[in-house]
Amino acid sequence: MASGTGWRLSIASIDKPGAFTRHPGMDRITVPVEGELLVLTVDGAEHGMERFRPFRYSGDVPAEAALPTGPVTVLNTFADRNTTGAAVIVAELSKKNPQALGPGQFLVLLHGSATVTAAGGSATALGLLDTVAGGEERPAVLGRGFAAVVSFYDLD
């Protein structure tokens, strides 16, 4: 989906229970975006994860998925904890107040419909799970529904 120095953003389908790949030195944020429920056991502790609810954990420790209600699709964020920070919020989109994206930000459409407009450009429709990269031109997203807004930043 997108990656850079010290970070990665991806979508993954989880069709069967099992262990997640470890990512030593990385902090992870997982957000279920399709399906009802993901139960993630991280370092021995069980976490029930509902749709659109971000969960942060260390990529160093064992993590295993259970799927009590069937397959799920997740948005995964990985950040090198020594160089890069990451944040994920799920925001409700508006048709009147645009969600502008600056450098280091990404928007993933999770539910509903939306358009993106770059500076001086025309509006382009987004499909579900489409990703918009932010930048100096601050593309703006308008619509109805929900989107994950992911921010990556350098740690000083």
Secondary structure, DSSP 8 states (H G I E B T S, - for coil): -EEETTEEEEEEEE-S-EE----TTEEEEEEEEESSEEEEEETTEEEEEETT--EEEETTS-EEEE-TTS-EEEEEEEEETTTEEEEEEEEEE-SSS-EE--TTEEEEEEEEEEEEE-TT--EEEE-TT-EEE--TT--EEEEEEEEEEEEEEE--
